[in-house]
Amino acid sequence: MKLFRRPDNDVRMNRMAKAVGLDLQVEAQQGRLAPAELRLASHRCGECGGELECRIWLQARQDQAANPPGYCPNTSLYRDLKSDG
């Protein structure tokens, strides 16, 4: 377990969401994403050991993909939001 979150985990989390067609702020404003869920998603992203893989994945897809990579700790959240949208 990491002791400290990376300061850019929210940036990566939002970039991943955008890559799969989501805007987490809009999801929260429209009530589909509770503040507690957003904080938990940020925490999961910060605890993820795949930061380098994530950056490479995002760059390779130029921020456009149907689904996040399987190792992403927020994959189920993104899929759920997409299916509800």
N, CA, C and O atoms as CSV, one atom per row, in Angstrom:
chain,resi,resn,atom,element,x,y,z
A,1,MET,N,N,0.841,-1.180,0.000
A,1,MET,CA,C,0.000,0.000,0.000
A,1,MET,C,C,0.882,1.239,0.000
A,1,MET,O,O,1.859,1.318,0.746
A,2,LYS,N,N,0.533,2.202,-0.839
A,2,LYS,CA,C,1.279,3.444,-0.884
A,2,LYS,C,C,0.902,4.312,0.309
A,2,LYS,O,O,-0.253,4.340,0.732
A,3,LEU,N,N,1.884,5.014,0.841
A,3,LEU,CA,C,1.617,5.893,1.966
A,3,LEU,C,C,1.091,7.249,1.517
A,3,LEU,O,O,0.350,7.904,2.250
A,4,PHE,N,N,1.471,7.669,0.324
A,4,PHE,CA,C,1.078,8.977,-0.169
A,4,PHE,C,C,0.478,8.849,-1.559
A,4,PHE,O,O,0.963,8.088,-2.396
A,5,ARG,N,N,-0.576,9.601,-1.786
A,5,ARG,CA,C,-1.174,9.644,-3.122
A,5,ARG,C,C,-0.330,10.532,-4.004
A,5,ARG,O,O,0.237,11.524,-3.547
A,6,ARG,N,N,-0.251,10.174,-5.258
A,6,ARG,CA,C,0.418,11.033,-6.230
A,6,ARG,C,C,-0.477,12.251,-6.459
A,6,ARG,O,O,-1.696,12.112,-6.555
A,7,PRO,N,N,0.113,13.438,-6.546
A,7,PRO,CA,C,-0.717,14.631,-6.727
A,7,PRO,C,C,-1.464,14.663,-8.048
A,7,PRO,O,O,-2.433,15.409,-8.193
A,8,ASP,N,N,-1.029,13.867,-9.010
A,8,ASP,CA,C,-1.684,13.906,-10.321
A,8,ASP,C,C,-2.702,12.789,-10.527
A,8,ASP,O,O,-3.171,12.587,-11.647
A,9,ASN,N,N,-3.049,12.064,-9.473
A,9,ASN,CA,C,-3.978,10.958,-9.688
A,9,ASN,C,C,-5.343,11.432,-10.163
A,9,ASN,O,O,-5.988,10.737,-10.948
A,10,ASP,N,N,-5.807,12.601,-9.708
A,10,ASP,CA,C,-7.094,13.105,-10.189
A,10,ASP,C,C,-7.015,13.470,-11.669
A,10,ASP,O,O,-7.984,13.302,-12.410
A,11,VAL,N,N,-5.863,13.966,-12.090
A,11,VAL,CA,C,-5.673,14.297,-13.504
A,11,VAL,C,C,-5.755,13.027,-14.336
A,11,VAL,O,O,-6.457,12.987,-15.346
A,12,ARG,N,N,-5.032,11.981,-13.911
A,12,ARG,CA,C,-5.074,10.717,-14.655
A,12,ARG,C,C,-6.469,10.112,-14.631
A,12,ARG,O,O,-6.943,9.611,-15.651
A,13,MET,N,N,-7.126,10.151,-13.494
A,13,MET,CA,C,-8.466,9.588,-13.366
A,13,MET,C,C,-9.431,10.295,-14.322
A,13,MET,O,O,-10.205,9.641,-15.020
A,14,ASN,N,N,-9.384,11.611,-14.352
A,14,ASN,CA,C,-10.268,12.363,-15.238
A,14,ASN,C,C,-9.901,12.168,-16.701
A,14,ASN,O,O,-10.775,12.146,-17.568
A,15,ARG,N,N,-8.615,12.029,-16.976
A,15,ARG,CA,C,-8.185,11.787,-18.357
A,15,ARG,C,C,-8.659,10.414,-18.832
A,15,ARG,O,O,-9.088,10.259,-19.976
A,16,MET,N,N,-8.579,9.422,-17.946
A,16,MET,CA,C,-9.064,8.090,-18.298
A,16,MET,C,C,-10.565,8.131,-18.550
A,16,MET,O,O,-11.054,7.543,-19.515
A,17,ALA,N,N,-11.289,8.820,-17.687
A,17,ALA,CA,C,-12.735,8.941,-17.873
A,17,ALA,C,C,-13.043,9.605,-19.209
A,17,ALA,O,O,-13.910,9.147,-19.954
A,18,LYS,N,N,-12.336,10.675,-19.503
A,18,LYS,CA,C,-12.538,11.377,-20.781
A,18,LYS,C,C,-12.214,10.463,-21.963
A,18,LYS,O,O,-12.893,10.490,-22.989
A,19,ALA,N,N,-11.166,9.655,-21.800
A,19,ALA,CA,C,-10.769,8.740,-22.880
A,19,ALA,C,C,-11.878,7.769,-23.237
A,19,ALA,O,O,-12.004,7.367,-24.394
A,20,VAL,N,N,-12.680,7.390,-22.258
A,20,VAL,CA,C,-13.761,6.439,-22.521
A,20,VAL,C,C,-15.113,7.140,-22.681
A,20,VAL,O,O,-16.164,6.499,-22.675
A,21,GLY,N,N,-15.067,8.471,-22.823
A,21,GLY,CA,C,-16.292,9.206,-23.128
A,21,GLY,C,C,-17.081,9.707,-21.941
A,21,GLY,O,O,-18.286,9.933,-22.055
A,22,LEU,N,N,-16.437,9.886,-20.812
A,22,LEU,CA,C,-17.131,10.359,-19.617
A,22,LEU,C,C,-16.539,11.673,-19.129
A,22,LEU,O,O,-15.355,11.947,-19.323
A,23,ASP,N,N,-17.373,12.470,-18.499
A,23,ASP,CA,C,-16.928,13.666,-17.790
A,23,ASP,C,C,-17.407,13.486,-16.350
A,23,ASP,O,O,-18.600,13.598,-16.070
A,24,LEU,N,N,-16.481,13.211,-15.445
A,24,LEU,CA,C,-16.852,12.896,-14.066
A,24,LEU,C,C,-17.525,14.068,-13.362
A,24,LEU,O,O,-18.375,13.855,-12.497
A,25,GLN,N,N,-17.167,15.290,-13.712
A,25,GLN,CA,C,-17.821,16.452,-13.104
A,25,GLN,C,C,-19.284,16.531,-13.530
A,25,GLN,O,O,-20.157,16.826,-12.713
A,26,VAL,N,N,-19.547,16.273,-14.784
A,26,VAL,CA,C,-20.926,16.260,-15.278
A,26,VAL,C,C,-21.695,15.119,-14.625
A,26,VAL,O,O,-22.844,15.294,-14.218
A,27,GLU,N,N,-21.069,13.958,-14.525
A,27,GLU,CA,C,-21.722,12.810,-13.882
A,27,GLU,C,C,-22.100,13.163,-12.440
A,27,GLU,O,O,-23.187,12.816,-11.978
A,28,ALA,N,N,-21.212,13.843,-11.741
A,28,ALA,CA,C,-21.484,14.243,-10.355
A,28,ALA,C,C,-22.590,15.290,-10.301
A,28,ALA,O,O,-23.491,15.194,-9.467
A,29,GLN,N,N,-22.532,16.285,-11.179
A,29,GLN,CA,C,-23.542,17.346,-11.200
A,29,GLN,C,C,-24.926,16.800,-11.507
A,29,GLN,O,O,-25.927,17.319,-11.013
A,30,GLN,N,N,-24.984,15.750,-12.325
A,30,GLN,CA,C,-26.270,15.173,-12.697
A,30,GLN,C,C,-26.731,14.091,-11.732
A,30,GLN,O,O,-27.761,13.454,-11.952
A,31,GLY,N,N,-25.967,13.884,-10.662
A,31,GLY,CA,C,-26.380,12.965,-9.612
A,31,GLY,C,C,-26.091,11.500,-9.877
A,31,GLY,O,O,-26.548,10.641,-9.122
A,32,ARG,N,N,-25.348,11.191,-10.924
A,32,ARG,CA,C,-25.028,9.795,-11.216
A,32,ARG,C,C,-23.748,9.342,-10.519
A,32,ARG,O,O,-23.421,8.155,-10.525
A,33,LEU,N,N,-23.028,10.281,-9.923
A,33,LEU,CA,C,-21.787,9.971,-9.228
A,33,LEU,C,C,-21.759,10.762,-7.927
A,33,LEU,O,O,-21.590,11.982,-7.935
A,34,ALA,N,N,-21.924,10.065,-6.818
A,34,ALA,CA,C,-21.948,10.715,-5.507
A,34,ALA,C,C,-20.547,11.202,-5.132
A,34,ALA,O,O,-19.551,10.606,-5.541
A,35,PRO,N,N,-20.472,12.282,-4.358
A,35,PRO,CA,C,-19.162,12.786,-3.928
A,35,PRO,C,C,-18.296,11.714,-3.266
A,35,PRO,O,O,-17.084,11.686,-3.476
A,36,ALA,N,N,-18.892,10.850,-2.485
A,36,ALA,CA,C,-18.133,9.784,-1.829
A,36,ALA,C,C,-17.572,8.806,-2.856
A,36,ALA,O,O,-16.453,8.317,-2.703
A,37,GLU,N,N,-18.346,8.520,-3.902
A,37,GLU,CA,C,-17.867,7.631,-4.969
A,37,GLU,C,C,-16.700,8.259,-5.723
A,37,GLU,O,O,-15.748,7.571,-6.093
A,38,LEU,N,N,-16.779,9.566,-5.948
A,38,LEU,CA,C,-15.710,10.272,-6.640
A,38,LEU,C,C,-14.428,10.259,-5.808
A,38,LEU,O,O,-13.340,10.062,-6.349
A,39,ARG,N,N,-14.551,10.468,-4.502
A,39,ARG,CA,C,-13.377,10.405,-3.622
A,39,ARG,C,C,-12.784,9.004,-3.596
A,39,ARG,O,O,-11.563,8.849,-3.609
A,40,LEU,N,N,-13.630,7.988,-3.559
A,40,LEU,CA,C,-13.151,6.606,-3.567
A,40,LEU,C,C,-12.442,6.284,-4.884
A,40,LEU,O,O,-11.407,5.618,-4.891
A,41,ALA,N,N,-12.995,6.753,-5.979
A,41,ALA,CA,C,-12.357,6.537,-7.281
A,41,ALA,C,C,-10.987,7.209,-7.327
A,41,ALA,O,O,-10.032,6.640,-7.857
A,42,SER,N,N,-10.891,8.399,-6.781
A,42,SER,CA,C,-9.612,9.102,-6.725
A,42,SER,C,C,-8.619,8.332,-5.865
A,42,SER,O,O,-7.443,8.220,-6.210
A,43,HIS,N,N,-9.090,7.812,-4.763
A,43,HIS,CA,C,-8.227,7.019,-3.882
A,43,HIS,C,C,-7.724,5.762,-4.597
A,43,HIS,O,O,-6.540,5.432,-4.531
A,44,ARG,N,N,-8.640,5.065,-5.283
A,44,ARG,CA,C,-8.232,3.863,-6.013
A,44,ARG,C,C,-7.187,4.196,-7.062
A,44,ARG,O,O,-6.214,3.459,-7.225
A,45,CYS,N,N,-7.377,5.288,-7.768
A,45,CYS,CA,C,-6.411,5.699,-8.786
A,45,CYS,C,C,-5.062,5.997,-8.136
A,45,CYS,O,O,-4.022,5.596,-8.659
A,46,GLY,N,N,-5.070,6.682,-7.023
A,46,GLY,CA,C,-3.835,7.017,-6.326
A,46,GLY,C,C,-3.098,5.812,-5.790
A,46,GLY,O,O,-1.874,5.834,-5.659
A,47,GLU,N,N,-3.828,4.771,-5.482
A,47,GLU,CA,C,-3.223,3.549,-4.947
A,47,GLU,C,C,-2.774,2.583,-6.042
A,47,GLU,O,O,-2.087,1.601,-5.759
A,48,CYS,N,N,-3.153,2.851,-7.277
A,48,CYS,CA,C,-2.842,1.949,-8.386
A,48,CYS,C,C,-1.345,1.911,-8.644
A,48,CYS,O,O,-0.679,2.946,-8.644
A,49,GLY,N,N,-0.826,0.721,-8.861
A,49,GLY,CA,C,0.583,0.560,-9.165
A,49,GLY,C,C,0.891,0.655,-10.650
A,49,GLY,O,O,2.042,0.491,-11.054
A,50,GLY,N,N,-0.116,0.916,-11.463
A,50,GLY,CA,C,0.083,0.934,-12.906
A,50,GLY,C,C,0.168,2.324,-13.502
A,50,GLY,O,O,-0.291,2.537,-14.625
A,51,GLU,N,N,0.737,3.267,-12.788
A,51,GLU,CA,C,0.785,4.647,-13.272
A,51,GLU,C,C,1.479,4.760,-14.632
A,51,GLU,O,O,0.965,5.420,-15.535
A,52,LEU,N,N,2.622,4.132,-14.781
A,52,LEU,CA,C,3.349,4.205,-16.045
A,52,LEU,C,C,2.543,3.561,-17.169
A,52,LEU,O,O,2.426,4.131,-18.253
A,53,GLU,N,N,1.992,2.385,-16.917
A,53,GLU,CA,C,1.176,1.704,-17.920
A,53,GLU,C,C,-0.026,2.561,-18.316
A,53,GLU,O,O,-0.411,2.612,-19.484
A,54,CYS,N,N,-0.600,3.220,-17.340
A,54,CYS,CA,C,-1.755,4.085,-17.574
A,54,CYS,C,C,-1.370,5.232,-18.505
A,54,CYS,O,O,-2.069,5.516,-19.478
A,55,ARG,N,N,-0.269,5.876,-18.201
A,55,ARG,CA,C,0.177,7.001,-19.038
A,55,ARG,C,C,0.452,6.538,-20.473
A,55,ARG,O,O,0.078,7.212,-21.432
A,56,ILE,N,N,1.101,5.395,-20.608
A,56,ILE,CA,C,1.396,4.846,-21.942
A,56,ILE,C,C,0.105,4.511,-22.671
A,56,ILE,O,O,-0.048,4.824,-23.851
A,57,TRP,N,N,-0.817,3.876,-21.968
A,57,TRP,CA,C,-2.102,3.491,-22.556
A,57,TRP,C,C,-2.845,4.723,-23.049
A,57,TRP,O,O,-3.348,4.736,-24.173
A,58,LEU,N,N,-2.919,5.753,-22.225
A,58,LEU,CA,C,-3.625,6.976,-22.603
A,58,LEU,C,C,-2.963,7.648,-23.806
A,58,LEU,O,O,-3.646,8.098,-24.726
A,59,GLN,N,N,-1.660,7.713,-23.793
A,59,GLN,CA,C,-0.949,8.353,-24.898
A,59,GLN,C,C,-1.135,7.580,-26.205
A,59,GLN,O,O,-1.307,8.183,-27.265
A,60,ALA,N,N,-1.100,6.265,-26.133
A,60,ALA,CA,C,-1.230,5.432,-27.329
A,60,ALA,C,C,-2.613,5.566,-27.973
A,60,ALA,O,O,-2.757,5.415,-29.186
A,61,ARG,N,N,-3.594,5.841,-27.176
A,61,ARG,CA,C,-4.967,5.944,-27.693
A,61,ARG,C,C,-5.375,7.380,-27.946
A,61,ARG,O,O,-6.502,7.636,-28.371
A,62,GLN,N,N,-4.505,8.297,-27.698
A,62,GLN,CA,C,-4.802,9.720,-27.851
A,62,GLN,C,C,-6.133,10.065,-27.192
A,62,GLN,O,O,-6.948,10.812,-27.732
A,63,ASP,N,N,-6.320,9.497,-26.015
A,63,ASP,CA,C,-7.487,9.779,-25.174
A,63,ASP,C,C,-8.821,9.367,-25.790
A,63,ASP,O,O,-9.848,9.980,-25.501
A,64,GLN,N,N,-8.820,8.336,-26.635
A,64,GLN,CA,C,-10.073,7.840,-27.189
A,64,GLN,C,C,-10.073,6.319,-27.156
A,64,GLN,O,O,-9.254,5.678,-27.814
A,65,ALA,N,N,-10.984,5.750,-26.395
A,65,ALA,CA,C,-11.084,4.293,-26.283
A,65,ALA,C,C,-12.507,3.917,-25.906
A,65,ALA,O,O,-13.233,4.709,-25.305
A,66,ALA,N,N,-12.894,2.718,-26.258
A,66,ALA,CA,C,-14.230,2.243,-25.906
A,66,ALA,C,C,-14.323,1.903,-24.419
A,66,ALA,O,O,-15.338,2.167,-23.774
A,67,ASN,N,N,-13.253,1.315,-23.884
A,67,ASN,CA,C,-13.234,0.884,-22.486
A,67,ASN,C,C,-11.855,1.134,-21.894
A,67,ASN,O,O,-10.864,1.184,-22.623
A,68,PRO,N,N,-11.787,1.289,-20.580
A,68,PRO,CA,C,-10.477,1.430,-19.942
A,68,PRO,C,C,-9.756,0.088,-19.943
A,68,PRO,O,O,-10.378,-0.951,-20.164
A,69,PRO,N,N,-8.456,0.104,-19.699
A,69,PRO,CA,C,-7.727,-1.166,-19.632
A,69,PRO,C,C,-8.180,-1.972,-18.416
A,69,PRO,O,O,-8.620,-1.405,-17.416
A,70,GLY,N,N,-8.071,-3.269,-18.507
A,70,GLY,CA,C,-8.540,-4.145,-17.440
A,70,GLY,C,C,-7.868,-3.932,-16.099
A,70,GLY,O,O,-8.463,-4.223,-15.062
A,71,TYR,N,N,-6.647,-3.432,-16.096
A,71,TYR,CA,C,-5.939,-3.234,-14.825
A,71,TYR,C,C,-6.364,-1.958,-14.106
A,71,TYR,O,O,-6.006,-1.760,-12.945
A,72,CYS,N,N,-7.114,-1.096,-14.770
A,72,CYS,CA,C,-7.548,0.158,-14.149
A,72,CYS,C,C,-8.463,-0.146,-12.962
A,72,CYS,O,O,-9.445,-0.872,-13.114
A,73,PRO,N,N,-8.153,0.399,-11.783
A,73,PRO,CA,C,-8.978,0.104,-10.609
A,73,PRO,C,C,-10.374,0.727,-10.677
A,73,PRO,O,O,-11.232,0.400,-9.858
A,74,ASN,N,N,-10.609,1.611,-11.632
A,74,ASN,CA,C,-11.923,2.238,-11.772
A,74,ASN,C,C,-12.692,1.740,-12.996
A,74,ASN,O,O,-13.683,2.349,-13.398
A,75,THR,N,N,-12.239,0.643,-13.582
A,75,THR,CA,C,-12.898,0.097,-14.761
A,75,THR,C,C,-14.387,-0.120,-14.537
A,75,THR,O,O,-15.197,0.285,-15.370
A,76,SER,N,N,-14.757,-0.744,-13.445
A,76,SER,CA,C,-16.183,-1.031,-13.219
A,76,SER,C,C,-16.987,0.254,-13.034
A,76,SER,O,O,-18.132,0.331,-13.477
A,77,LEU,N,N,-16.407,1.259,-12.389
A,77,LEU,CA,C,-17.101,2.540,-12.237
A,77,LEU,C,C,-17.362,3.169,-13.597
A,77,LEU,O,O,-18.481,3.597,-13.879
A,78,TYR,N,N,-16.342,3.228,-14.440
A,78,TYR,CA,C,-16.504,3.820,-15.768
A,78,TYR,C,C,-17.532,3.051,-16.591
A,78,TYR,O,O,-18.374,3.655,-17.254
A,79,ARG,N,N,-17.468,1.739,-16.553
A,79,ARG,CA,C,-18.436,0.924,-17.305
A,79,ARG,C,C,-19.857,1.147,-16.797
A,79,ARG,O,O,-20.791,1.269,-17.590
A,80,ASP,N,N,-20.021,1.200,-15.475
A,80,ASP,CA,C,-21.340,1.435,-14.901
A,80,ASP,C,C,-21.891,2.801,-15.313
A,80,ASP,O,O,-23.062,2.912,-15.675
A,81,LEU,N,N,-21.065,3.825,-15.260
A,81,LEU,CA,C,-21.500,5.157,-15.652
A,81,LEU,C,C,-21.870,5.202,-17.129
A,81,LEU,O,O,-22.851,5.843,-17.507
A,82,LYS,N,N,-21.093,4.526,-17.958
A,82,LYS,CA,C,-21.404,4.506,-19.390
A,82,LYS,C,C,-22.708,3.769,-19.668
A,82,LYS,O,O,-23.485,4.181,-20.529
A,83,SER,N,N,-22.945,2.694,-18.951
A,83,SER,CA,C,-24.176,1.932,-19.198
A,83,SER,C,C,-25.407,2.663,-18.659
A,83,SER,O,O,-26.511,2.468,-19.167
A,84,ASP,N,N,-25.230,3.501,-17.639
A,84,ASP,CA,C,-26.338,4.281,-17.093
A,84,ASP,C,C,-26.623,5.535,-17.908
A,84,ASP,O,O,-27.729,6.076,-17.872
A,85,GLY,N,N,-25.598,5.995,-18.651
A,85,GLY,CA,C,-25.714,7.260,-19.395
A,85,GLY,C,C,-26.522,7.065,-20.584
A,85,GLY,O,O,-26.739,8.009,-21.345
